[in-house]
């Protein structure tokens, strides 16, 4: 590692997780770009004390400096699992609407929240003056999926994320793949017909989850009306 005026100008770090997967962190001295890659995203997240409920995952993070502590880039995670995530359980069991239905009730099937596998998670990253934000975020799995955006962490250590959670994502998202009909009912490629909008806000380590009680009954294109600002 080389620093210049307190800033990292060059970095080349390599390691191995307990599971035997590689971890590589680099900063290109000529372009200023940061790259992070690992074959075990969950282990790296736990080591960095960022998140503890992820297992496995092929991680790729790319960030490009815009100067004055401003960065732009993306995070891409493939083939990972979320284990015992209480917020996922809360979304599945939340009672919404006039009839008090949960997503499990609406689908008439159980969604296992003890361990959910995902094929991909992706988001655009924005870092400005201590504020970490995401745009166009999505996680895709066979059983569940979600879209999200907002502030992951601000200088006060608070989170403010909104999005739409979709159960049985592999089937539900098929509506979004259909020409014309997908745009009307499925709300595009990454949004399904059935879902619930949510908001996660508060201190990062103790954020409160809230759901919109009207969003469960709204077809995809109308769900935007109910999404949290």
FIKOLZA-1660 file (N, C-alpha, C; in steps of 0.1 Angstrom, whole numbers, plus 5000, padded with zeros to 4 digits):
% residues 229
   i   px   py   pz ch aa at
   1 5008 4988 5000  A  X  N
   1 5000 5000 5000  A  X CA
   1 5009 5012 5000  A  X  C
   2 5005 5022 4992  A  X  N
   2 5012 5035 4992  A  X CA
   2 5002 5046 4994  A  X  C
   3 5006 5056 5002  A  X  N
   3 4997 5067 5004  A  X CA
   3 5003 5080 5000  A  X  C
   4 4995 5090 4997  A  X  N
   4 5000 5103 4993  A  X CA
   4 4990 5113 4999  A  X  C
   5 4996 5122 5008  A  X  N
   5 4988 5132 5015  A  X CA
   5 4976 5126 5022  A  X  C
   6 4978 5115 5028  A  X  N
   6 4968 5108 5036  A  X CA
   6 4958 5100 5028  A  X  C
   7 4959 5100 5015  A  X  N
   7 4950 5092 5006  A  X CA
   7 4957 5080 5001  A  X  C
   8 4950 5068 5000  A  X  N
   8 4956 5056 4994  A  X CA
   8 4958 5058 4979  A  X  C
   9 4970 5058 4974  A  X  N
   9 4972 5060 4960  A  X CA
   9 4974 5046 4953  A  X  C
  10 4980 5036 4960  A  X  N
  10 4981 5023 4954  A  X CA
  10 4979 5013 4965  A  X  C
  11 4971 5002 4961  A  X  N
  11 4968 4991 4971  A  X CA
  11 4968 4978 4964  A  X  C
  12 4974 4968 4969  A  X  N
  12 4974 4955 4964  A  X CA
  12 4974 4945 4976  A  X  C
  13 4962 4939 4979  A  X  N
  13 4960 4931 4990  A  X CA
  13 4954 4917 4986  A  X  C
  14 4959 4907 4991  A  X  N
  14 4954 4893 4988  A  X CA
  14 4953 4885 5001  A  X  C
  15 4943 4877 5002  A  X  N
  15 4941 4868 5013  A  X CA
  15 4932 4856 5010  A  X  C
  16 4930 4848 5020  A  X  N
  16 4921 4836 5018  A  X CA
  16 4912 4835 5030  A  X  C
  17 4899 4833 5028  A  X  N
  17 4889 4832 5038  A  X CA
  17 4890 4818 5045  A  X  C
  18 4883 4816 5056  A  X  N
  18 4883 4803 5063  A  X CA
  18 4878 4792 5054  A  X  C
  19 4869 4796 5045  A  X  N
  19 4864 4786 5036  A  X CA
  19 4873 4782 5024  A  X  C
  20 4884 4789 5024  A  X  N
  20 4894 4786 5013  A  X CA
  20 4893 4795 5001  A  X  C
  21 4884 4805 5001  A  X  N
  21 4882 4813 4989  A  X CA
  21 4891 4826 4990  A  X  C
  22 4895 4830 4978  A  X  N
  22 4904 4841 4977  A  X CA
  22 4897 4855 4980  A  X  C
  23 4905 4864 4985  A  X  N
  23 4900 4878 4986  A  X CA
  23 4911 4887 4980  A  X  C
  24 4907 4896 4971  A  X  N
  24 4916 4905 4965  A  X CA
  24 4911 4919 4965  A  X  C
  25 4919 4928 4970  A  X  N
  25 4916 4942 4970  A  X CA
  25 4927 4950 4963  A  X  C
  26 4923 4958 4953  A  X  N
  26 4933 4966 4946  A  X CA
  26 4929 4980 4943  A  X  C
  27 4938 4989 4943  A  X  N
  27 4936 5002 4938  A  X CA
  27 4946 5005 4927  A  X  C
  28 4941 5008 4915  A  X  N
  28 4950 5011 4904  A  X CA
  28 4956 5025 4906  A  X  C
  29 4969 5026 4906  A  X  N
  29 4976 5039 4908  A  X CA
  29 4973 5049 4897  A  X  C
  30 4972 5044 4885  A  X  N
  30 4970 5053 4873  A  X CA
  30 4956 5058 4871  A  X  C
  31 4946 5049 4873  A  X  N
  31 4932 5052 4871  A  X CA
  31 4925 5056 4884  A  X  C
  32 4931 5052 4896  A  X  N
  32 4924 5055 4908  A  X CA
  32 4912 5046 4912  A  X  C
  33 4910 5036 4903  A  X  N
  33 4898 5027 4906  A  X CA
  33 4901 5017 4916  A  X  C
  34 4891 5014 4925  A  X  N
  34 4892 5004 4935  A  X CA
  34 4885 4991 4929  A  X  C
  35 4890 4980 4932  A  X  N
  35 4884 4967 4928  A  X CA
  35 4885 4957 4940  A  X  C
  36 4874 4951 4944  A  X  N
  36 4873 4941 4954  A  X CA
  36 4867 4929 4949  A  X  C
  37 4873 4917 4951  A  X  N
  37 4867 4905 4946  A  X CA
  37 4870 4894 4956  A  X  C
  38 4860 4885 4958  A  X  N
  38 4861 4874 4967  A  X CA
  38 4852 4862 4963  A  X  C
  39 4856 4850 4966  A  X  N
  39 4848 4839 4963  A  X CA
  39 4839 4835 4975  A  X  C
  40 4840 4843 4986  A  X  N
  40 4831 4841 4997  A  X CA
  40 4827 4855 5003  A  X  C
  41 4817 4861 4997  A  X  N
  41 4812 4874 5000  A  X CA
  41 4808 4875 5015  A  X  C
  42 4801 4864 5020  A  X  N
  42 4796 4863 5033  A  X CA
  42 4807 4864 5043  A  X  C
  43 4818 4857 5041  A  X  N
  43 4830 4857 5050  A  X CA
  43 4836 4871 5051  A  X  C
  44 4837 4877 5039  A  X  N
  44 4843 4890 5038  A  X CA
  44 4835 4901 5046  A  X  C
  45 4821 4900 5044  A  X  N
  45 4812 4909 5051  A  X CA
  45 4813 4907 5066  A  X  C
  46 4814 4895 5070  A  X  N
  46 4815 4893 5085  A  X CA
  46 4829 4898 5090  A  X  C
  47 4839 4896 5083  A  X  N
  47 4853 4901 5087  A  X CA
  47 4853 4916 5088  A  X  C
  48 4846 4922 5078  A  X  N
  48 4846 4937 5078  A  X CA
  48 4835 4943 5087  A  X  C
  49 4828 4934 5094  A  X  N
  49 4817 4938 5103  A  X CA
  49 4807 4946 5096  A  X  C
  50 4803 4942 5084  A  X  N
  50 4793 4949 5076  A  X CA
  50 4780 4942 5077  A  X  C
  51 4780 4928 5076  A  X  N
  51 4767 4921 5076  A  X CA
  51 4771 4906 5080  A  X  C
  52 4762 4900 5088  A  X  N
  52 4766 4887 5093  A  X CA
  52 4757 4876 5089  A  X  C
  53 4746 4879 5081  A  X  N
  53 4736 4868 5077  A  X CA
  53 4738 4863 5063  A  X  C
  54 4749 4865 5057  A  X  N
  54 4752 4860 5043  A  X CA
  54 4761 4849 5043  A  X  C
  55 4758 4838 5035  A  X  N
  55 4768 4827 5033  A  X CA
  55 4772 4826 5019  A  X  C
  56 4785 4825 5016  A  X  N
  56 4790 4823 5003  A  X CA
  56 4788 4835 4994  A  X  C
  57 4789 4833 4981  A  X  N
  57 4787 4844 4972  A  X CA
  57 4800 4848 4965  A  X  C
  58 4799 4850 4952  A  X  N
  58 4810 4855 4944  A  X CA
  58 4809 4870 4943  A  X  C
  59 4818 4878 4949  A  X  N
  59 4817 4892 4950  A  X CA
  59 4826 4900 4941  A  X  C
  60 4820 4910 4934  A  X  N
  60 4828 4919 4927  A  X CA
  60 4823 4933 4929  A  X  C
  61 4832 4942 4934  A  X  N
  61 4829 4956 4937  A  X CA
  61 4839 4964 4928  A  X  C
  62 4834 4974 4922  A  X  N
  62 4842 4983 4914  A  X CA
  62 4838 4998 4917  A  X  C
  63 4848 5006 4920  A  X  N
  63 4846 5020 4924  A  X CA
  63 4856 5029 4917  A  X  C
  64 4851 5040 4911  A  X  N
  64 4859 5050 4905  A  X CA
  64 4859 5063 4912  A  X  C
  65 4870 5069 4915  A  X  N
  65 4870 5082 4922  A  X CA
  65 4866 5093 4913  A  X  C
  66 4858 5102 4918  A  X  N
  66 4855 5114 4912  A  X CA
  66 4861 5127 4918  A  X  C
  67 4870 5124 4928  A  X  N
  67 4876 5135 4935  A  X CA
  67 4868 5139 4947  A  X  C
  68 4874 5146 4957  A  X  N
  68 4867 5152 4968  A  X CA
  68 4858 5142 4976  A  X  C
  69 4864 5129 4978  A  X  N
  69 4857 5119 4985  A  X CA
  69 4844 5115 4979  A  X  C
  70 4844 5115 4966  A  X  N
  70 4832 5111 4958  A  X CA
  70 4836 5099 4949  A  X  C
  71 4827 5088 4950  A  X  N
  71 4830 5076 4943  A  X CA
  71 4817 5072 4936  A  X  C
  72 4819 5065 4924  A  X  N
  72 4808 5058 4917  A  X CA
  72 4812 5044 4913  A  X  C
  73 4803 5035 4913  A  X  N
  73 4806 5021 4910  A  X CA
  73 4794 5012 4911  A  X  C
  74 4798 4999 4914  A  X  N
  74 4787 4989 4915  A  X CA
  74 4792 4978 4924  A  X  C
  75 4782 4970 4929  A  X  N
  75 4785 4958 4936  A  X CA
  75 4776 4947 4930  A  X  C
  76 4783 4936 4928  A  X  N
  76 4777 4924 4921  A  X CA
  76 4780 4912 4929  A  X  C
  77 4770 4904 4934  A  X  N
  77 4772 4892 4942  A  X CA
  77 4764 4881 4935  A  X  C
  78 4770 4870 4932  A  X  N
  78 4764 4858 4926  A  X CA
  78 4763 4846 4935  A  X  C
  79 4752 4839 4935  A  X  N
  79 4751 4826 4942  A  X CA
  79 4754 4827 4957  A  X  C
  80 4745 4834 4964  A  X  N
  80 4747 4835 4979  A  X CA
  80 4734 4831 4986  A  X  C
  81 4735 4830 4999  A  X  N
  81 4723 4827 5007  A  X CA
  81 4722 4837 5019  A  X  C
  82 4710 4840 5022  A  X  N
  82 4707 4848 5035  A  X CA
  82 4702 4838 5045  A  X  C
  83 4708 4838 5057  A  X  N
  83 4704 4829 5067  A  X CA
  83 4699 4836 5079  A  X  C
  84 4687 4832 5084  A  X  N
  84 4681 4837 5096  A  X CA
  84 4680 4852 5096  A  X  C
  85 4676 4858 5084  A  X  N
  85 4675 4872 5083  A  X CA
  85 4661 4876 5088  A  X  C
  86 4660 4883 5100  A  X  N
  86 4648 4886 5106  A  X CA
  86 4639 4896 5098  A  X  C
  87 4646 4904 5091  A  X  N
  87 4638 4914 5083  A  X CA
  87 4631 4907 5071  A  X  C
  88 4637 4897 5066  A  X  N
  88 4630 4889 5055  A  X CA
  88 4618 4882 5061  A  X  C
  89 4620 4876 5073  A  X  N
  89 4608 4870 5080  A  X CA
  89 4597 4880 5082  A  X  C
  90 4601 4892 5086  A  X  N
  90 4591 4903 5089  A  X CA
  90 4583 4906 5076  A  X  C
  91 4590 4907 5065  A  X  N
  91 4583 4910 5052  A  X CA
  91 4573 4899 5048  A  X  C
  92 4577 4887 5050  A  X  N
  92 4569 4875 5046  A  X CA
  92 4556 4875 5055  A  X  C
  93 4558 4878 5068  A  X  N
  93 4547 4876 5078  A  X CA
  93 4539 4888 5080  A  X  C
  94 4543 4900 5075  A  X  N
  94 4536 4912 5077  A  X CA
  94 4521 4911 5073  A  X  C
  95 4512 4915 5081  A  X  N
  95 4498 4915 5078  A  X CA
  95 4494 4929 5072  A  X  C
  96 4488 4928 5060  A  X  N
  96 4486 4940 5052  A  X CA
  96 4471 4940 5047  A  X  C
  97 4466 4952 5043  A  X  N
  97 4453 4953 5037  A  X CA
  97 4442 4952 5047  A  X  C
  98 4430 4953 5042  A  X  N
  98 4418 4953 5050  A  X CA
  98 4415 4939 5056  A  X  C
  99 4419 4929 5048  A  X  N
  99 4417 4915 5053  A  X CA
  99 4428 4910 5061  A  X  C
 100 4439 4918 5064  A  X  N
 100 4450 4913 5072  A  X CA
 100 4458 4902 5067  A  X  C
 101 4459 4900 5053  A  X  N
 101 4466 4890 5047  A  X CA
 101 4481 4892 5048  A  X  C
 102 4489 4882 5049  A  X  N
 102 4503 4883 5047  A  X CA
 102 4507 4877 5033  A  X  C
 103 4519 4879 5029  A  X  N
 103 4523 4873 5016  A  X CA
 103 4521 4858 5016  A  X  C
 104 4524 4852 5027  A  X  N
 104 4523 4837 5028  A  X CA
 104 4508 4833 5026  A  X  C
 105 4499 4841 5032  A  X  N
 105 4485 4839 5030  A  X CA
 105 4480 4840 5016  A  X  C
 106 4485 4851 5010  A  X  N
 106 4481 4854 4996  A  X CA
 106 4486 4843 4986  A  X  C
 107 4498 4838 4989  A  X  N
 107 4503 4828 4980  A  X CA
 107 4499 4814 4983  A  X  C
 108 4493 4812 4996  A  X  N
 108 4489 4799 5001  A  X CA
 108 4500 4789 5000  A  X  C
 109 4512 4794 5004  A  X  N
 109 4524 4785 5005  A  X CA
 109 4533 4791 5015  A  X  C
 110 4541 4783 5021  A  X  N
 110 4551 4788 5031  A  X CA
 110 4564 4792 5024  A  X  C
 111 4569 4803 5028  A  X  N
 111 4582 4808 5023  A  X CA
 111 4593 4806 5034  A  X  C
 112 4602 4798 5031  A  X  N
 112 4613 4795 5041  A  X CA
 112 4622 4806 5043  A  X  C
 113 4622 4813 5054  A  X  N
 113 4631 4824 5057  A  X CA
 113 4643 4821 5065  A  X  C
 114 4645 4808 5068  A  X  N
 114 4656 4804 5076  A  X CA
 114 4669 4804 5067  A  X  C
 115 4667 4801 5054  A  X  N
 115 4678 4802 5045  A  X CA
 115 4672 4803 5031  A  X  C
 116 4675 4815 5025  A  X  N
 116 4670 4817 5011  A  X CA
 116 4682 4819 5002  A  X  C
 117 4682 4812 4991  A  X  N
 117 4693 4813 4981  A  X CA
 117 4690 4823 4970  A  X  C
 118 4700 4830 4966  A  X  N
 118 4698 4840 4955  A  X CA
 118 4708 4838 4944  A  X  C
 119 4704 4840 4932  A  X  N
 119 4713 4838 4921  A  X CA
 119 4721 4851 4919  A  X  C
 120 4715 4863 4922  A  X  N
 120 4723 4875 4919  A  X CA
 120 4718 4886 4928  A  X  C
 121 4727 4895 4932  A  X  N
 121 4724 4907 4938  A  X CA
 121 4732 4918 4932  A  X  C
 122 4726 4929 4928  A  X  N
 122 4733 4940 4921  A  X CA
 122 4728 4953 4925  A  X  C
 123 4737 4963 4926  A  X  N
 123 4733 4977 4928  A  X CA
 123 4744 4987 4924  A  X  C
 124 4739 4998 4920  A  X  N
 124 4749 5009 4917  A  X CA
 124 4753 5016 4930  A  X  C
 125 4765 5019 4932  A  X  N
 125 4770 5025 4944  A  X CA
 125 4774 5039 4942  A  X  C
 126 4770 5048 4952  A  X  N
 126 4773 5062 4952  A  X CA
 126 4779 5065 4966  A  X  C
 127 4791 5071 4966  A  X  N
 127 4797 5074 4979  A  X CA
 127 4801 5089 4978  A  X  C
 128 4795 5097 4987  A  X  N
 128 4798 5111 4987  A  X CA
 128 4799 5117 5001  A  X  C
 129 4811 5121 5005  A  X  N
 129 4813 5127 5018  A  X CA
 129 4808 5119 5030  A  X  C
 130 4810 5106 5030  A  X  N
 130 4806 5098 5041  A  X CA
 130 4792 5092 5039  A  X  C
 131 4784 5095 5029  A  X  N
 131 4771 5090 5026  A  X CA
 131 4773 5079 5016  A  X  C
 132 4768 5067 5019  A  X  N
 132 4768 5055 5010  A  X CA
 132 4754 5053 5005  A  X  C
 133 4752 5054 4992  A  X  N
 133 4738 5052 4987  A  X CA
 133 4738 5041 4976  A  X  C
 134 4726 5035 4973  A  X  N
 134 4725 5026 4962  A  X CA
 134 4714 5030 4953  A  X  C
 135 4715 5026 4940  A  X  N
 135 4705 5029 4930  A  X CA
 135 4703 5016 4922  A  X  C
 136 4691 5014 4917  A  X  N
 136 4688 5003 4908  A  X CA
 136 4692 4989 4914  A  X  C
 137 4690 4988 4927  A  X  N
 137 4693 4976 4934  A  X CA
 137 4683 4965 4932  A  X  C
 138 4688 4953 4931  A  X  N
 138 4679 4941 4929  A  X CA
 138 4686 4928 4934  A  X  C
 139 4678 4920 4940  A  X  N
 139 4682 4906 4943  A  X CA
 139 4673 4897 4937  A  X  C
 140 4678 4886 4931  A  X  N
 140 4670 4876 4924  A  X CA
 140 4672 4862 4929  A  X  C
 141 4661 4856 4933  A  X  N
 141 4662 4842 4937  A  X CA
 141 4650 4834 4931  A  X  C
 142 4650 4821 4933  A  X  N
 142 4639 4813 4928  A  X CA
 142 4626 4815 4936  A  X  C
 143 4627 4818 4949  A  X  N
 143 4616 4819 4958  A  X CA
 143 4612 4834 4960  A  X  C
 144 4622 4842 4962  A  X  N
 144 4620 4856 4965  A  X CA
 144 4629 4865 4958  A  X  C
 145 4625 4878 4956  A  X  N
 145 4633 4888 4950  A  X CA
 145 4629 4902 4955  A  X  C
 146 4637 4912 4952  A  X  N
 146 4634 4925 4957  A  X CA
 146 4641 4936 4948  A  X  C
 147 4635 4947 4947  A  X  N
 147 4642 4959 4942  A  X CA
 147 4643 4969 4953  A  X  C
 148 4654 4977 4953  A  X  N
 148 4656 4986 4964  A  X CA
 148 4665 4998 4960  A  X  C
 149 4665 5009 4967  A  X  N
 149 4673 5021 4965  A  X CA
 149 4673 5029 4978  A  X  C
 150 4682 5038 4979  A  X  N
 150 4683 5047 4991  A  X CA
 150 4696 5048 4997  A  X  C
 151 4697 5053 5009  A  X  N
 151 4709 5055 5017  A  X CA
 151 4712 5043 5025  A  X  C
 152 4723 5037 5023  A  X  N
 152 4728 5025 5031  A  X CA
 152 4733 5030 5045  A  X  C
 153 4741 5041 5044  A  X  N
 153 4746 5046 5057  A  X CA
 153 4750 5060 5055  A  X  C
 154 4747 5069 5064  A  X  N
 154 4750 5083 5064  A  X CA
 154 4761 5086 5075  A  X  C
 155 4766 5098 5076  A  X  N
 155 4776 5101 5086  A  X CA
 155 4771 5098 5100  A  X  C
 156 4758 5098 5103  A  X  N
 156 4753 5096 5116  A  X CA
 156 4750 5081 5118  A  X  C
 157 4754 5073 5109  A  X  N
 157 4752 5058 5110  A  X CA
 157 4738 5054 5108  A  X  C
 158 4730 5061 5100  A  X  N
 158 4716 5057 5098  A  X CA
 158 4714 5052 5084  A  X  C
 159 4703 5044 5082  A  X  N
 159 4700 5038 5069  A  X CA
 159 4686 5043 5065  A  X  C
 160 4683 5044 5052  A  X  N
 160 4670 5048 5047  A  X CA
 160 4668 5042 5033  A  X  C
 161 4663 5030 5033  A  X  N
 161 4662 5022 5021  A  X CA
 161 4647 5019 5018  A  X  C
 162 4642 5021 5006  A  X  N
 162 4629 5017 5002  A  X CA
 162 4630 5007 4990  A  X  C
 163 4619 5000 4988  A  X  N
 163 4619 4990 4977  A  X CA
 163 4606 4982 4977  A  X  C
 164 4606 4972 4968  A  X  N
 164 4595 4963 4966  A  X CA
 164 4600 4949 4968  A  X  C
 165 4593 4941 4977  A  X  N
 165 4597 4927 4979  A  X CA
 165 4587 4918 4971  A  X  C
 166 4592 4908 4964  A  X  N
 166 4584 4900 4956  A  X CA
 166 4586 4885 4959  A  X  C
 167 4576 4878 4963  A  X  N
 167 4577 4863 4966  A  X CA
 167 4576 4855 4954  A  X  C
 168 4581 4843 4954  A  X  N
 168 4581 4833 4943  A  X CA
 168 4586 4840 4931  A  X  C
 169 4598 4846 4932  A  X  N
 169 4603 4855 4922  A  X CA
 169 4604 4849 4908  A  X  C
 170 4609 4836 4908  A  X  N
 170 4611 4829 4895  A  X CA
 170 4598 4829 4887  A  X  C
 171 4587 4827 4894  A  X  N
 171 4574 4826 4886  A  X CA
 171 4568 4840 4885  A  X  C
 172 4568 4847 4896  A  X  N
 172 4562 4861 4896  A  X CA
 172 4568 4870 4886  A  X  C
 173 4581 4869 4884  A  X  N
 173 4587 4879 4875  A  X CA
 173 4585 4875 4860  A  X  C
 174 4579 4864 4857  A  X  N
 174 4576 4860 4843  A  X CA
 174 4566 4870 4837  A  X  C
 175 4558 4876 4845  A  X  N
 175 4549 4887 4840  A  X CA
 175 4557 4898 4834  A  X  C
 176 4568 4901 4841  A  X  N
 176 4576 4912 4836  A  X CA
 176 4584 4909 4824  A  X  C
 177 4585 4896 4820  A  X  N
 177 4592 4893 4808  A  X CA
 177 4583 4894 4795  A  X  C
 178 4570 4894 4797  A  X  N
 178 4561 4894 4786  A  X CA
 178 4560 4908 4779  A  X  C
 179 4561 4908 4766  A  X  N
 179 4560 4921 4759  A  X CA
 179 4546 4927 4761  A  X  C
 180 4546 4940 4763  A  X  N
 180 4534 4949 4765  A  X CA
 180 4527 4945 4778  A  X  C
 181 4523 4932 4780  A  X  N
 181 4516 4928 4792  A  X CA
 181 4526 4930 4804  A  X  C
 182 4538 4927 4802  A  X  N
 182 4548 4929 4813  A  X CA
 182 4549 4943 4817  A  X  C
 183 4549 4952 4808  A  X  N
 183 4550 4966 4812  A  X CA
 183 4538 4971 4819  A  X  C
 184 4526 4965 4816  A  X  N
 184 4514 4970 4822  A  X CA
 184 4512 4963 4836  A  X  C
 185 4513 4950 4836  A  X  N
 185 4511 4942 4849  A  X CA
 185 4523 4940 4857  A  X  C
 186 4534 4936 4850  A  X  N
 186 4546 4932 4857  A  X CA
 186 4555 4944 4861  A  X  C
 187 4552 4956 4855  A  X  N
 187 4560 4968 4859  A  X CA
 187 4575 4966 4854  A  X  C
 188 4577 4960 4843  A  X  N
 188 4591 4959 4838  A  X CA
 188 4597 4946 4841  A  X  C
 189 4610 4944 4837  A  X  N
 189 4616 4931 4838  A  X CA
 189 4619 4927 4852  A  X  C
 190 4622 4936 4861  A  X  N
 190 4627 4933 4875  A  X CA
 190 4616 4934 4885  A  X  C
 191 4603 4935 4881  A  X  N
 191 4593 4937 4891  A  X CA
 191 4582 4927 4887  A  X  C
 192 4576 4920 4897  A  X  N
 192 4566 4910 4895  A  X CA
 192 4552 4915 4896  A  X  C
 193 4542 4907 4895  A  X  N
 193 4528 4911 4896  A  X CA
 193 4524 4912 4911  A  X  C
 194 4529 4904 4919  A  X  N
 194 4525 4904 4933  A  X CA
 194 4537 4908 4942  A  X  C
 195 4535 4918 4950  A  X  N
 195 4546 4923 4959  A  X CA
 195 4542 4932 4969  A  X  C
 196 4551 4936 4978  A  X  N
 196 4548 4946 4988  A  X CA
 196 4559 4956 4990  A  X  C
 197 4556 4969 4991  A  X  N
 197 4566 4979 4992  A  X CA
 197 4570 4980 5007  A  X  C
 198 4582 4984 5009  A  X  N
 198 4587 4984 5023  A  X CA
 198 4597 4996 5024  A  X  C
 199 4600 5000 5037  A  X  N
 199 4609 5010 5040  A  X CA
 199 4617 5005 5052  A  X  C
 200 4631 5007 5051  A  X  N
 200 4640 5003 5062  A  X CA
 200 4647 5016 5066  A  X  C
 201 4645 5020 5079  A  X  N
 201 4651 5033 5083  A  X CA
 201 4655 5033 5098  A  X  C
 202 4664 5041 5101  A  X  N
 202 4668 5042 5115  A  X CA
 202 4683 5039 5117  A  X  C
 203 4688 5037 5129  A  X  N
 203 4702 5034 5131  A  X CA
 203 4705 5021 5123  A  X  C
 204 4717 5020 5117  A  X  N
 204 4721 5009 5108  A  X CA
 204 4720 4996 5116  A  X  C
 205 4724 4995 5128  A  X  N
 205 4724 4982 5135  A  X CA
 205 4710 4979 5141  A  X  C
 206 4701 4988 5141  A  X  N
 206 4687 4986 5147  A  X CA
 206 4677 4993 5139  A  X  C
 207 4677 4991 5126  A  X  N
 207 4668 4998 5117  A  X CA
 207 4654 4992 5118  A  X  C
 208 4644 5000 5116  A  X  N
 208 4630 4996 5117  A  X CA
 208 4624 4993 5103  A  X  C
 209 4617 4982 5102  A  X  N
 209 4611 4979 5089  A  X CA
 209 4596 4982 5090  A  X  C
 210 4591 4989 5079  A  X  N
 210 4577 4991 5078  A  X CA
 210 4573 4988 5064  A  X  C
 211 4560 4984 5063  A  X  N
 211 4555 4980 5050  A  X CA
 211 4542 4988 5047  A  X  C
 212 4539 4989 5034  A  X  N
 212 4527 4997 5030  A  X CA
 212 4515 4987 5029  A  X  C
 213 4505 4989 5037  A  X  N
 213 4494 4980 5038  A  X CA
 213 4485 4979 5025  A  X  C
 214 4487 4988 5015  A  X  N
 214 4479 4988 5003  A  X CA
 214 4487 4981 4992  A  X  C
 215 4500 4980 4993  A  X  N
 215 4507 4976 4981  A  X CA
 215 4506 4961 4977  A  X  C
 216 4501 4952 4987  A  X  N
 216 4500 4938 4984  A  X CA
 216 4490 4936 4973  A  X  C
 217 4479 4944 4972  A  X  N
 217 4468 4941 4963  A  X CA
 217 4470 4948 4950  A  X  C
 218 4481 4956 4948  A  X  N
 218 4482 4965 4936  A  X CA
 218 4490 4957 4926  A  X  C
 219 4485 4956 4913  A  X  N
 219 4493 4951 4902  A  X CA
 219 4506 4959 4901  A  X  C
 220 4516 4953 4895  A  X  N
 220 4529 4959 4894  A  X CA
 220 4530 4974 4890  A  X  C
 221 4524 4978 4879  A  X  N
 221 4525 4991 4874  A  X CA
 221 4519 5001 4884  A  X  C
 222 4508 4997 4892  A  X  N
 222 4502 5006 4901  A  X CA
 222 4509 5007 4914  A  X  C
 223 4518 4998 4917  A  X  N
 223 4525 4997 4929  A  X CA
 223 4534 5009 4932  A  X  C
 224 4539 5015 4921  A  X  N
 224 4547 5028 4922  A  X CA
 224 4540 5038 4930  A  X  C
 225 4526 5039 4929  A  X  N
 225 4518 5049 4935  A  X CA
 225 4520 5048 4950  A  X  C
 226 4521 5035 4955  A  X  N
 226 4522 5033 4969  A  X CA
 226 4536 5032 4975  A  X  C
 227 4546 5033 4967  A  X  N
 227 4560 5032 4972  A  X CA
 227 4563 5044 4981  A  X  C
 228 4571 5041 4991  A  X  N
 228 4575 5052 5000  A  X CA
 228 4584 5062 4993  A  X  C
 229 4582 5075 4997  A  X  N
 229 4591 5085 4991  A  X CA
 229 4604 5085 4999  A  X  C
% end
